[in-house]
Amino acid sequence: MASIKIKMRKASSKVYADDSQPVVIRVIHKTIVKRKTILKTTAGYIKSLLKSKSLDQATRDILTD
């Protein structure tokens, strides 16, 4: 399975499905606590998508949600 790295920079976070295809997810939060919680949820969601579908399909689903 592809590894997922989350890098936090202010209000935007990047989740890499693999090194060559970054999936950028932008989230805006008022507090760091909320940001961490949402990033954990997001990472879990992407992991489950990657397990069940091809990378291209998972990327499309993530971007259309």
C-alpha positions in Angstrom: 0.0 0.0 0.0 1.1 3.5 -0.7 2.4 5.5 2.2 0.7 8.7 3.3 2.7 11.6 4.6 1.0 14.7 6.0 2.8 17.9 6.1 1.3 20.8 8.0 1.8 24.3 6.9 -0.6 26.9 8.4 -4.0 26.2 7.0 -3.1 23.9 4.2 -2.0 20.3 4.3 -0.7 18.0 1.7 -1.3 14.3 1.7 0.9 12.3 -0.6 -0.6 9.1 -1.9 2.9 8.4 -3.2 5.9 10.5 -4.1 5.0 11.1 -7.7 1.3 12.0 -7.3 0.6 14.5 -4.5 -3.0 14.8 -3.5 -3.4 18.3 -2.0 -6.1 18.8 0.5 -6.7 22.3 1.8 -8.3 22.8 5.2 -8.8 26.0 7.1 -9.2 25.7 10.9 -9.4 28.1 13.8 -7.3 25.9 16.1 -4.4 23.5 15.9 -6.4 20.9 17.8 -9.1 20.9 15.1 -6.5 20.7 12.4 -4.8 17.7 13.9 -8.1 15.9 14.3 -9.2 16.6 10.8 -5.8 15.5 9.4 -6.1 12.2 11.2 -9.6 11.7 9.8 -8.5 12.7 6.3 -5.5 10.3 6.4 -7.8 7.5 7.5 -10.2 8.2 4.8 -7.5 8.3 2.1 -5.9 5.1 3.4 -9.3 3.3 3.2 -9.8 4.6 -0.4 -6.3 3.5 -1.4 -6.9 0.0 0.0 -10.1 -0.5 -1.9 -9.4 1.3 -5.2 -6.7 2.1 -7.6 -4.7 5.3 -7.0 -6.2 7.2 -9.9 -9.8 6.3 -8.8 -9.0 7.2 -5.2 -7.5 10.5 -6.2 -10.6 11.4 -8.2 -12.9 10.5 -5.3 -10.8 12.6 -2.9 -10.9 15.6 -5.2 -14.6 15.4 -5.9 -15.7 15.1 -2.3 
